[in-house]
């Protein structure tokens, strides 16, 4: 990969929807002797208004100084890494700004079956999608944005399906390395044996284990048939594009049902968000 004007290697950007496997892929890539992928940063302090490539890189560099007591270049040197990147599902909200990193940077987009993602939204109670309808709309909107970006910059981007990463592990990793211009290393297959470089939570504990095919199919036993039909109906274009469905039974909702689901999302979603914001403070109080 070419180098940015700062003299740093151009960053790798890893994105997907929430609950699509971005954390898993971050762990795998960072197990490579030459790669370090930073797991999420407060993006509102990075993509500041009018920020160009140098400003965005400088903002990321500032966070490295705060977290690791050294800048990106020093961090890479001290860890014997040659390449670095940033993973965050919310990078999808900043794709316009990320266009300025093309063609020097590489982008990895991971896509997971929308039904599995919606099930995870509902189960994890993050306020992302509190029901099948609003979850389907969110997944479809974000994947459509990601697809448009990859179509605009095909040489800079690679799309990886979560299910393929799980079921065809080594071949998918080889394709990713080829895209990055980096030699594949078998250490990536043993990523789960390495200690996490960030604080884990219960939602990403599966990244401590070797890939399991059940991760890709567990939604089938958790979503009701009506919920599956709703997701298939309102996210069918993207589900079909990625081969997740061929045909489906329409579950078109009435205006009243849509209104109910949207209110459900607005009220319960906000309660879930507020609970998550308060939880760290409560944990500190009772330690």
FENRA-V397182 format. One record per residue. RES is the residue in three letters. OMEGA is omega in radians with two decimals (* if undefined). D_LAST is the distance of its C-alpha to the last C-alpha in Angstrom with 2 decimals. Layout:
BEGIN
RES;OMEGA;D_LAST, RES;OMEGA;D_LAST
END
This chain:
BEGIN
UNK;3.11;46.21, UNK;-3.08;47.63, UNK;3.09;45.77, UNK;-3.09;44.61, UNK;3.14;46.27, UNK;-3.07;43.34, UNK;3.09;44.36, UNK;2.94;41.26, UNK;3.12;41.72, UNK;-3.05;41.62, UNK;2.96;38.29, UNK;3.10;37.94, UNK;-3.11;36.43, UNK;-3.10;34.83, UNK;3.10;34.43, UNK;3.03;34.63, UNK;2.96;33.19, UNK;3.08;29.54, UNK;-3.11;29.13, UNK;-3.14;32.38, UNK;-3.13;31.28, UNK;3.14;30.76, UNK;3.09;27.61, UNK;-3.11;29.55, UNK;3.06;32.48, UNK;3.12;30.38, UNK;-3.10;29.16, UNK;-3.11;32.74, UNK;-3.12;34.35, UNK;3.05;31.94, UNK;3.08;32.85, UNK;-3.09;36.34, UNK;-3.04;37.11, UNK;-2.97;38.42, UNK;2.94;35.95, UNK;3.07;32.54, UNK;3.11;31.26, UNK;-3.11;28.43, UNK;2.98;26.01, UNK;3.07;25.90, UNK;3.09;25.80, UNK;-2.95;25.84, UNK;3.13;29.49, UNK;3.10;30.26, UNK;-3.14;30.06, UNK;3.12;32.29, UNK;-3.14;35.00, UNK;-3.08;35.83, UNK;3.08;39.07, UNK;-3.08;42.13, UNK;3.07;40.29, UNK;-3.11;42.57, UNK;-3.08;41.93, UNK;-3.13;41.52, UNK;3.12;39.20, UNK;3.12;36.96, UNK;3.12;36.91, UNK;3.11;36.16, UNK;3.08;33.20, UNK;3.14;31.79, UNK;3.13;32.60, UNK;3.12;30.57, UNK;3.05;27.42, UNK;3.11;28.26, UNK;3.14;28.51, UNK;-3.04;25.09, UNK;-3.00;23.38, UNK;3.13;25.58, UNK;3.08;27.13, UNK;3.14;30.55, UNK;-3.05;32.80, UNK;-3.09;33.73, UNK;3.13;36.84, UNK;3.12;35.19, UNK;-3.14;32.36, UNK;-3.12;35.02, UNK;-3.09;37.04, UNK;3.13;34.26, UNK;3.13;33.29, UNK;3.11;36.96, UNK;-3.14;36.73, UNK;-3.06;39.71, UNK;-3.11;38.49, UNK;3.12;35.46, UNK;-3.13;34.39, UNK;3.04;31.92, UNK;3.02;30.65, UNK;3.10;29.53, UNK;-3.10;30.74, UNK;3.01;31.08, UNK;3.10;33.76, UNK;-3.14;36.08, UNK;-3.05;35.80, UNK;-3.09;37.17, UNK;3.10;40.06, UNK;3.14;42.60, UNK;-3.11;41.05, UNK;3.10;40.74, UNK;-3.11;44.50, UNK;3.11;45.04, UNK;3.09;43.58, UNK;0.18;46.39, UNK;-3.00;48.28, UNK;-3.13;46.36, UNK;3.04;43.02, UNK;-3.10;42.52, UNK;3.07;40.63, UNK;3.10;39.20, UNK;3.11;38.70, UNK;-3.12;37.20, UNK;3.11;38.27, UNK;3.09;37.05, UNK;-3.08;38.81, UNK;3.13;37.97, UNK;3.06;37.57, UNK;3.13;34.83, UNK;-3.14;33.11, UNK;3.08;33.49, UNK;3.14;32.10, UNK;3.04;29.02, UNK;-3.06;28.72, UNK;-3.09;28.80, UNK;-3.02;26.47, UNK;3.00;23.68, UNK;3.11;23.70, UNK;-3.06;23.41, UNK;-3.08;26.15, UNK;3.10;28.64, UNK;-3.03;31.05, UNK;3.12;30.37, UNK;-3.04;33.76, UNK;-3.09;36.52, UNK;-3.10;38.69, UNK;3.08;36.35, UNK;3.12;34.74, UNK;3.14;38.27, UNK;3.13;39.25, UNK;-3.14;36.28, UNK;-3.11;36.89, UNK;-3.11;40.62, UNK;-3.09;40.34, UNK;3.14;38.11, UNK;3.08;40.15, UNK;3.10;43.33, UNK;-3.13;42.12, UNK;3.14;41.27, UNK;3.11;44.62, UNK;3.14;46.54, UNK;-3.12;44.97, UNK;3.11;45.83, UNK;3.13;49.35, UNK;-3.10;49.83, UNK;-3.04;48.74, UNK;-3.12;49.56, UNK;-3.10;49.96, UNK;-2.97;46.51, UNK;2.96;44.66, UNK;3.06;44.04, UNK;3.12;42.70, UNK;3.06;40.98, UNK;3.14;40.44, UNK;-3.10;37.17, UNK;3.09;39.21, UNK;3.11;41.58, UNK;3.14;38.78, UNK;-2.98;37.56, UNK;-3.11;41.04, UNK;-2.89;42.99, UNK;-3.02;40.29, UNK;-3.12;42.38, UNK;3.12;45.14, UNK;3.12;42.82, UNK;3.08;41.10, UNK;3.11;44.57, UNK;3.12;45.54, UNK;3.13;42.49, UNK;3.10;43.25, UNK;3.10;46.88, UNK;-3.12;45.91, UNK;-3.08;43.84, UNK;-3.09;46.66, UNK;-3.14;44.49, UNK;3.09;45.48, UNK;3.11;43.63, UNK;-3.06;41.63, UNK;3.06;40.73, UNK;-3.13;37.31, UNK;-3.14;36.38, UNK;-3.13;36.98, UNK;-3.09;34.32, UNK;-3.05;31.59, UNK;3.13;29.18, UNK;3.13;29.44, UNK;3.11;27.99, UNK;3.09;24.36, UNK;3.10;23.02, UNK;3.08;23.26, UNK;-3.08;20.54, UNK;-3.12;17.10, UNK;2.96;18.08, UNK;-3.01;17.10, UNK;-3.12;18.47, UNK;-3.14;21.55, UNK;3.12;22.81, UNK;3.11;22.10, UNK;3.12;25.85, UNK;3.04;26.55, UNK;-3.05;25.45, UNK;3.02;28.55, UNK;-3.11;32.27, UNK;3.11;33.87, UNK;-3.12;34.47, UNK;-3.14;37.20, UNK;3.11;35.30, UNK;-3.07;33.00, UNK;-3.02;36.11, UNK;-3.02;37.37, UNK;3.10;34.55, UNK;-3.07;35.07, UNK;-3.13;38.43, UNK;-3.05;36.92, UNK;3.09;34.41, UNK;3.05;36.35, UNK;3.12;39.10, UNK;3.11;42.64, UNK;3.13;42.72, UNK;3.10;39.60, UNK;-3.12;41.21, UNK;3.12;44.44, UNK;3.13;42.75, UNK;3.13;41.15, UNK;-3.11;44.48, UNK;-2.99;46.32, UNK;3.03;44.27, UNK;-3.02;43.32, UNK;-3.10;46.43, UNK;-3.13;47.93, UNK;3.07;45.14, UNK;3.13;44.62, UNK;-3.12;48.34, UNK;-3.09;48.43, UNK;3.03;46.02, UNK;-3.14;47.73, UNK;3.07;45.09, UNK;3.00;47.68, UNK;3.04;51.47, UNK;3.12;52.17, UNK;3.06;50.12, UNK;-3.14;50.61, UNK;3.05;50.10, UNK;-3.10;47.61, UNK;-3.08;48.55, UNK;3.06;46.60, UNK;3.10;48.26, UNK;3.14;47.51, UNK;3.14;45.73, UNK;3.11;43.52, UNK;3.12;42.63, UNK;3.13;41.83, UNK;-3.11;39.56, UNK;3.13;37.66, UNK;3.08;37.31, UNK;3.09;35.98, UNK;3.12;33.59, UNK;-3.07;32.35, UNK;-3.07;32.17, UNK;-3.09;30.26, UNK;3.12;27.98, UNK;3.13;27.51, UNK;3.10;26.34, UNK;3.13;23.89, UNK;3.12;22.43, UNK;-3.12;22.28, UNK;3.10;20.57, UNK;-3.14;17.92, UNK;3.12;17.30, UNK;-3.09;17.22, UNK;-3.04;14.65, UNK;3.13;12.32, UNK;3.13;10.76, UNK;3.13;10.25, UNK;3.14;8.76, UNK;3.13;6.24, UNK;-3.11;5.34, UNK;-3.03;5.76, UNK;3.07;3.80, UNK;*;0.00
END
